[in-house]
């Protein structure tokens, strides 16, 4: 039972850290272009001339 004294604050801190990281990623625009990365992965770059 004494371990809960340590585990609850650690869990709350890690949860707050995860929430902060998520909110930071929203603010920095990580989720603005969700389709762009998918299309870039499928693009085969045929429009570039070969060296």
Buried (B, 14 or more C-beta within 10 A) or exposed (E): EEEEEEEEEEEEEEEEEEEEEEEEEEEEEEEEEEEEEEEEEEEEEEEEEEE
